[in-house]
Amino acid sequence: SSSSAASDVYKRQLLYEIEREMNQAYNLEELLNKLVEKICEALKIEASLISLLDQNNEYFTLRAAQNINLENLKDFTFSKTEGLTGKVTKKAKAMVINNTTTETLFEAEFWNQLSLKINQLVLTPLIINKQVIGILMLFNKSEQDEFFREEDIRIIDSLASQISRSIEAYRLRDEKIQAERLASIGNMMSAIVHDIRTPMNNINGFVDLMQEENEMATREEYAEIVMTQIKTLTNMTTDILDFAKGKTNILPIKYPVNKIIDRFNKVFEHDVTSRGYQFETACNTQSMIYVDPEKIHRVFMNIMKNALEAMDKGGKFSLTADQENGEVVFKLSDTGQGIPAEIKDRLFDSFVTSGKEGGTGLGLAIVKELVDQHKGKIEVDSVPKKGTTFKIYLKKL
């Protein structure tokens, strides 16, 4: 019939509008509130609400309402085993009451707590995976002498199905976000543990050397390196936490390039060579630069750590400093396997890694952040099976 066809068009239009609201909603609470508002307007009813099971699946709590004040109903709950809501939950089917005075399960004293005189009522279960997780409730047709018709119920059933799918989608999304957040925390903790290994190894190595060394001057030199590495450990954890919070925390000073190279050589040469790798440094400029020496040391250390993990024993890591066009260029090279093509464009993103054991991909993200804070530039050249070179450009004073 023509009325049936018109009804189908109306139903499709309403479902389309509901779908649009779902796509625009930022979170589940916003979505539910938009839905009850739209339903009241579209079906010409006095009020509506959505209740969902609590976290322990013991009872239904109010989550969204239109023309019902929830502020005074924060502790208001519906039973999942008794009364009208219990019956709807048990049968998992909609319940239509066009005259509440003739329904024995309707407890006027209870329902009137919604601050609404209820004459007509529809309770429709919201079902996910064959389980009732909530109830859509519709109250009173707005127009006088109107009632909930069969066509209304078909539309309400379709709405309930659509709402249930949306709730499931939002919950799955929230679970995914929570899982990703936990994974990020795990990666952050893993990164801290991973990053502290190098200075811890250095501390261990130089303490061993101090025990074997009789020369007081040499022992003092080793002790100074140990103290420096302890300071590095403290700064590293601060750097990672500051990076996670998006903070900038560098303290630049005028500093000679050769002193940066000498210090790095002194701290790491023994550790790297004792582990079976070749280690070379060279400074081909007498320039001064404006840097935070601790942070630049950290940059070099992170790049070197990745380089050693990319090489077999016997591979060579080198750090050189040159001068080009008014800039100092630090070149950090290895003879490893190179950077996989699939991650090269994302190399400095957080948590990007080529799958090496213990790697998190956070180290190079911190490298990029620190170079940017120095108003410098970093580039990478990599050849598969031959090695990788990082170039860091800083302005010469």
N, C-alpha and C positions, 0 to 999 in steps of 0.2 A: 504494500500500500504506500501511498505518497507520504503519509505521516511516519511510517516506519523508515522510509528512505531518508526523510528529513531528520529523523532521530539519529540515524546512523551517521549522517554528516555532522550533526551537533556533537555526537559522541567522539568522532574522530578529531574534530576541532578542539574539543576539551582536552583529550588525551595528548594532542600535539602541544597545547599550551602548557600542560603539566610537565611534559617532557622538556620543554624549553626552560621552565622554572628550575627543573632538576639540573640542567646543564649549567645554569648560571649561579646556582647556590654555592657559596664558599665552603660551607661545612654542613653537617647533618642537621644541627639545630636550626640554621637559617632555612634549609630546605623544608623541614617539617612545618615551620611557621608560614612559609610561603604557600605550602600546600593547603593548610586548613583555611587560609584566607581565600585562596582561589576556589576551593570546593564550596564554601559558603556562598560566594558570589555566583558561581556557575549553577549550582543546584537550587538556589533561592531558599536557603535554610537559615534558621536563626543563629545557630552556633555549631561549632564542631571542635573536636579535639582528637589528638593522637596520644595513646598511652603505649609504653613499651615495657617489657619485662626488665626488672632491675638486674644488677650484675650477678646476683645469686639465683636468678630465675625463680624467685619466690612469689612475687606479686607485680602488678602493673603500676607504673608511676606515670604521672602526667608529664609529657614532653613538649607539647605544643597545643595552643588553643586559640580559637577565634571567638570573640565576644564572650569569653569566660575569663575572669581575672585569676591568673595563676599565682599571683603574689600571696594571696591568703590561703593557697592550697598546696604549699610546698611539701607537706607531709601527707597529702591525700593519696591513697592507694586503692586499687581495685583488686579483688581476689581473683586468683586463677583457678579456684576450685569451687567457689560458692556463688550464688546469685546469678544475675544475668551474664556477667563476664565469665563466671565459671562454666556456665552452660555453653557459651560461645567457644570457649577454649577447648572444652571436652569434645564438642561435635565438629569443631573447625569449620563451622558454617555460619553465614550471616543470619542475624536475627532482626526481624522487622516488627516494630510495635507501633501501630497507628492510633492506638488508644491505650495509654498507660494505665487507666483505671480498671481495665479488664485483665491486666497481666499480673498473675499472682506473685511472680518473682520480682516485680518492680517494687522496690522499697522507697517510697516517696521521701521519707525522712533522710535516707542516705543520699539519694540523688539530688535532693534540693540543696545540699551543701554546695553545689556548683553555682549557687545564686541564680538559678534559672528554673522557672516553672516548666517542667517537661511534660508535654502532651503526647509527642510523637518521638520515636527513638529508633535509630538503626545502629546496630553493632556489627561490624564486619571484621573478621580476623585478618591480621597481617601474618602471612605464612612464608617462612624460609626453610627450604629442605624438609618440608612436611611437618615443621614445628611452628606452632603459633608463638610469635615473638612480640606481638602487639595487637592492639585493637583500634580501628578507626571508628569514632563515634559521631553521629550526626543527629542534631536535635531540632525538631519542630520546623515544619514548612512555614515560610514567612507569610505566604498569602492565606487569607482566611478561607476556611473550608477546604483547603488543599490537604493532600496526604501523600505519603511515599508510594509511588506507583511502581508497577513491574519494570517499566523502562528505567526509572530512577535506580532500581536495584541492580539492573544489568550494568549501568554506568558505574555505580559504586563498586561493584565487584571488579570491574576492569581497573578502576582507580586503585583499589586495594592491592591488586596484583602488581601494578606499576610502582606503587609506593614501596611494597615489599622488596622488589628488585633493586630499587634505588637505595634503600636502607642497607641491603646486602652489599651493594657496590661501595657505598661509603665506608662500611665497616671493613671490607677487604682492603680498601685504600688506606684507612687508618692503621690497620694491622701492618701493612707494607711499610708505611712511613715509620711506625714504631720500630719495626725490624731493622730498617735502614738506619734509624737513629742509634739503635743499640750497636749495629755493625760499625757505625762511624766512631762511637765511643771505644769499641774494641780495637779498631784500627789506630785510633789515637794512642791508646795505651800500648799497643804493640809497637807503634812508632817510637814512643819514648824509650821502651825497653831496648828496641833495636838500635836507636841512636846512641844510647849511653855505653854500648859495648866498646866502641873505639876508645873513648877516654878512660874507661875502666881498665881495658887492656894495657893502655899506656901507663896508668898509675901502677898496675901490678908489675909491669916490666921494669919501670924505673925504681920501684921499691926493691926489687930483686937486685938490680945493679948497685943500689946504695949499700946493700948488705955485703956485697963483694968488693966494694971500693974503699980503699984506705985513704986516698987523697981527700983532704977536707974540702978543697975548692971544688973538686968534681962532685963530691957528695952534696955540697950546697947547690951546685948547678942542677943536679937531679931533683933535689928537694923543691927547687923553684919551679921546675917543670911539673912536678906532682901537684903543687899548690895551684898552678895555672890550670891543670886539668880538672881539679876539683871545682875551681871557679867556672870552668867550661860546663861541667855537669849542671851546676846550678843555673847558669844562663840558658842552657839548652832546654830545660824543663820550662823555664819562664818564656822562652821564645815560642815553644810549641803552644803553650796556653794562650799567649798573646796572639799568635797566628790564628788560633781557633776563634778568638774574640774579635779579630780584625783590627787589632791595635798596632800602632807604629811605635817602635821603641828602640831607636838607634841613637847613639851618642857620638857623632863624628868629631874627629880631631885631625889636625895636620900630621901626617905620618909618612915616613920614608918607605918606598916600595921594597927596597932591599931588606929592611927589617921584617916586613911581612913574610918574605920568602925565607929568610934565615930562621925565623921562629917556627914556621911550618916544617922546615927541614929538621930542625932540632927535635921537635916533638914527635914526628912521625917516621923518620927514616929508619930508626932501629926496629920499630914495631913492624913496619911493612917488609923490610928485608928479612927479618927473622921468620916471617910467615911464608917466605919463598918467592917474593915478588921483587922485581927491580924497581928502584925508586930514584928519580932524578929531579933536581931543581936547578934553575938558572935565572939570574936577574940581569937583564941587558939594558937597564935604565937606572939612572940615579935620581929619578923624579920623586916628588912628594905628591901625595894625594890626600883628599879630605874624606876619611873613612872612620868607621867604628871598627877598630882592629879585631875585637872579639867576634863581631858579626861576620866580617870577611873570613876570619879563620873558620867560622862555622860553615860558611858557604863552601870553602875549599874542602873541608872535611866531609861534608855530605856528598859532594861530587866524587871525591876519592873513594868513599865507601862503596858507592855504586860501581865505580870503575873496578875495584878489586873483586867485587862479586861477579862482574862480567868476564873476568879473565881466569884462565887456568894458571896454575903455579908456573913461575918463570916469565909471566907477562910483565910488561913495563908500564908504570905510571909516571908521568912527568908533569911538572909545574914550571912554567916559564913566564917571565914578565918582559914585555917589550913596549916600545913607544911607537905609536902610529898616529899621525895627524893630530897632535895635541892631546891624545888620549893614551892612557896606560892600558895595555891589553894583557890580561892574564889568560894563558892557554893551559888547560888541564886535559891531558891526553891519556888514553889507555890503548892497549892492543887487544881488546876483548872482542866480543861477538857482534858489536854494533847494536843499534837500537832498532827493534822491530818496526816495520813500516806502519803497522796498524796503530801504534801509540805515539808515533813521532809528533803528530800535530797536537796531541793532548799531553805532551810530556810533562808540562809544568802544572797540570791540573791536580787537585787533591785526590789522593788514593788511586792514581793511575800507576800500574806496575806491569812489568812484563812477565810476572809470575815467578820471579826468583824467590828462593826459599827465604822466608823472614822479611821479605820486602813489603812495604805498604804504599809506596808512591808518595808519601808525605814529604820526604826529604827534599825533592826537587821543587815541590810547591813552595816550601820555605825558602829555598835558594832563590827562586824567582821573586818572592816577596821582598827578601832582603836586598837583592840587587836593585829592585824598583825603588826601595826606600833610599838607596844611595844615589838615585837618579842616574843609574847606570843602565847598561844594555847587556843582554846575554844572548848568545847564539850557539847553535850546536851543529856540528858536521859529523856525520856518521856513515861509515861504509860497512855493509854486512861482512862479517868474518874478518874484518881488518882492524876495526877500532872506532873510537869516538873521541872528538875533541870539543870541549866547551870553551867558548871565548867570552870573557867578561870585560866589558869596556867601561872604564871610569875616567872622568875628566882629570887631566894633569894640572897641578897648580903652577 
